[in-house]
């Protein structure tokens, strides 16, 4: 079993739970309600506090702040949680907040994510597996990012927004409405700019699947997303088309980012 290593300058408060092979570098602070699973590494000057659990083999780089109280003026010190999955890479100056009473009390991060320097995940977010937040990207409270989403550098996601599986947000983009799975969004005020073709090819999507998604996107651009999705939901579609249709018909009262008018 791997040996746990704690630098003598680190502060590990009574009650913290450390798995096998945990490595905690210089000047880190780990709070009394924190649980670090096997193989977690805190490089140096990392603060992990609150009721926070971090999955195995996750690495957190210097000056990250994980689990501090939400940036929400309604927060009154109630018991809230932060749950981070396994094998995440959380780079320098990243901030991730727990939930709030008004949002269910928990922020959840999946597995295998990459949170680049200066990125931020706010309270009550649900972040899927394999998500990438590029440098200084910020996700506001109550957002839901499905698996394999990429948020470009210096981009912002408005609170309560959903971003579907495999979508990509370009750099310096403000996302104010829901983004369909596999969509590509870019621009100062983001609009749907086609499909995330790079991501689809990485996922192994076939030519037929991509053509079907393009046809669906063209149909969505002709009218109401929900009306079009309802009309198509009873027809024979590919699995990726079904992802888009189910997302559109999912539980949300927000609008969707649409293609720019021709």
Secondary structure, DSSP 8 states (H G I E B T S, - for coil): ----EE-TT-EE-TT-EE-TT-EE-TT-EE-TT-EE-TT-EE-SS-EE-SEEEE-TT-EE-TT-EES---S-TT--S---EEEE-SS-EE-TT-EE----GGGTSEEEE-SS-EE-TT-EE-TT-EE-TT-EE-TT-EE-TT-EE-TT-EE-TT-EE-TT-EE-TT-EE-SS-EE-SBB-TTEEEETTBTEEEEE-HHHHHHTT--HHHHHHHHHHHHHHTTS-HHHHHHHHHTS---HHHHHHHHHHTSS--S-B--B---
